[in-house]
């Protein structure tokens, strides 16, 4: 439980820090619009910065959403299940998610390594260099998702066995 609580807290902190990319993206977009329409100035790197900030926010937003209990559910059958069955379904689902996210994180490392070895940058003149830095967010975010899903799995199993109250991480 200590490890699960630590992982849960870590994901929450990372999510809160990465949420600031939303403000940064708005500021970059505002700058781009003002520069383009007010001064007839545009930079490819600034436009790419918008996309990069959006990608980072989306990638790291998924583990944070799971952390806060804000994930999307399909409640066709789930809504009518008794609480114990819901918790068992949640445990099975989060274990599957943890394993899938860990696999994706592992497989994405080769993608990042290849980008780094090639010195990949933007294909557009004046674009951002070091594309591997953005690509490195893929395995990092999926590793964070695996960590959060595993923590939720531990919480669900603990709730099923009576070692933890049913309410976890933002759930009501």
Protein Blocks (a to p, Z undefined) as FASTA:
>chain_A
ZZmmmmmmmmmmmmmmmmmmmmmmmmmmmmmmmmmmmnopacfklmmmmmmmmmmmmmmm
mmmmmmnopaccdfklmmmpcfklmmmmmmmmmmmmmmmmmmmmmmmmmmmmmmmmnopa
cfbghiaehkllmmmmmmmmmmmmmmmmmmmmmmmmmmmnopacfbgghiZZ
